[in-house]
Amino acid sequence: MIGFQRRFDPAFAALKARVEAGEIGDPEMLVITSRDPGAPPVEYIKHSGGIFKDMLIHDFDIFRWMLDDEAGTLHATGSCRWTWRLRKRVISIRRLSRSAPNAAALCQINTTRRAAYGYD
């Protein structure tokens, strides 16, 4: 079972309600920032789904839910500046498929497993 709990977070739900009510206008860009305070143990990483399945899957769900759209294209890049064991620090940019290509909204998702200030 996959639990996309962010849909039930009060802040996300309030934003979704405002988007649906037309209070914000037609969204052109959604920027999602996702941070964990530190990496899980290496033993977990060896058997996990990697940062895409561990963390970014929730952000992918949020952009689809928030904008009621699907991705048209995806560009992803990763780097690791803090340990050779975890070679994933990812910035994902998705162009959504809404109607005509010129009218498509953009979504940028950036995430890391290490944020000095803690969970975001």
C-alpha positions as CSV (number, residue, x, y, z in Angstrom):
1,M,0.0,0.0,0.0
2,I,1.3,3.5,-0.8
3,G,0.1,6.3,1.4
4,F,0.2,9.8,-0.1
5,Q,-0.3,11.5,3.2
6,R,0.6,15.0,2.0
7,R,-2.8,15.3,0.4
8,F,-4.2,15.4,3.9
9,D,-1.7,18.0,5.3
10,P,-3.7,21.1,6.2
11,A,-1.4,23.4,4.3
12,F,-1.5,21.3,1.1
13,A,-5.3,20.9,1.4
14,A,-5.8,24.6,1.9
15,L,-3.7,25.4,-1.2
16,K,-5.6,22.8,-3.3
17,A,-8.9,24.3,-2.2
18,R,-7.7,27.8,-3.2
19,V,-6.6,26.6,-6.6
20,E,-9.9,24.8,-7.2
21,A,-11.8,27.9,-6.1
22,G,-9.9,30.0,-8.6
23,E,-8.5,32.3,-5.9
24,I,-5.0,31.9,-7.2
25,G,-5.8,32.0,-10.9
26,D,-4.6,29.6,-13.5
27,P,-1.3,28.1,-12.1
28,E,1.7,28.6,-14.3
29,M,4.4,27.1,-12.1
30,L,4.5,25.0,-9.0
31,V,7.7,24.8,-7.1
32,I,8.0,22.0,-4.5
33,T,10.9,21.9,-2.0
34,S,11.4,18.7,0.0
35,R,14.0,18.3,2.6
36,D,15.0,15.6,5.1
37,P,17.3,16.4,8.0
38,G,19.7,13.6,7.2
39,A,20.2,10.5,5.3
40,P,18.9,7.1,6.6
41,P,21.4,4.4,7.4
42,V,23.3,3.1,4.4
43,E,21.8,-0.4,5.1
44,Y,18.4,1.1,4.4
45,I,19.5,2.9,1.3
46,K,20.9,-0.4,-0.1
47,H,17.4,-1.9,-0.1
48,S,15.2,1.1,-0.5
49,G,13.8,2.4,-3.8
50,G,16.3,5.3,-3.8
51,I,15.4,9.0,-3.4
52,F,12.8,8.8,-6.2
53,K,10.7,6.1,-4.5
54,D,11.6,7.2,-0.9
55,M,10.9,10.9,-1.2
56,L,10.1,12.2,-4.6
57,I,7.1,9.9,-5.2
58,H,5.2,12.1,-2.7
59,D,6.1,15.3,-4.6
60,F,5.2,13.7,-7.9
61,D,1.8,12.9,-6.4
62,I,1.4,16.4,-5.1
63,F,2.0,18.1,-8.4
64,R,-0.4,15.8,-10.2
65,W,-3.1,16.3,-7.5
66,M,-2.5,20.0,-7.0
67,L,-2.6,20.9,-10.7
68,D,-4.9,18.1,-11.8
69,D,-2.6,17.2,-14.6
70,E,0.0,14.7,-15.8
71,A,3.6,15.2,-16.7
72,G,4.5,15.6,-20.4
73,T,8.2,15.5,-20.0
74,L,10.7,15.1,-17.2
75,H,14.3,16.3,-16.8
76,A,16.2,15.1,-13.8
77,T,19.7,15.7,-12.6
78,G,21.5,14.5,-9.5
79,S,24.6,15.0,-7.6
80,C,26.1,14.1,-4.3
81,R,28.2,16.6,-2.4
82,W,28.3,15.0,1.0
83,T,28.9,11.2,0.7
84,W,29.8,8.8,-2.0
85,R,27.3,6.3,-0.6
86,L,24.3,8.4,-1.5
87,R,24.7,9.6,-5.0
88,K,21.4,11.3,-5.2
89,R,20.5,14.9,-4.8
90,V,17.9,15.5,-7.3
91,I,16.3,18.5,-9.1
92,S,13.3,17.4,-11.2
93,I,11.5,19.7,-13.7
94,R,8.3,18.5,-15.3
95,R,6.4,20.1,-18.0
96,L,2.8,19.3,-17.6
97,S,0.6,18.1,-20.5
98,R,-2.3,20.5,-20.1
99,S,-4.1,21.2,-23.4
100,A,-1.7,23.0,-25.8
101,P,2.0,22.8,-25.2
102,N,2.3,26.6,-24.9
103,A,-0.4,26.6,-22.1
104,A,1.2,23.9,-20.0
105,A,2.1,24.6,-16.4
106,L,5.6,23.9,-15.2
107,C,6.5,22.1,-12.0
108,Q,10.0,22.2,-10.4
109,I,10.7,19.7,-7.6
110,N,14.0,19.9,-5.7
111,T,14.9,17.6,-2.8
112,T,17.8,16.5,-0.7
113,R,18.3,14.0,2.1
114,R,20.4,16.5,4.1
115,A,19.1,19.9,5.3
116,A,21.0,21.5,8.2
117,Y,17.9,23.1,9.5
118,G,15.9,19.8,9.6
119,Y,12.8,18.4,8.0
120,D,11.0,20.7,5.6
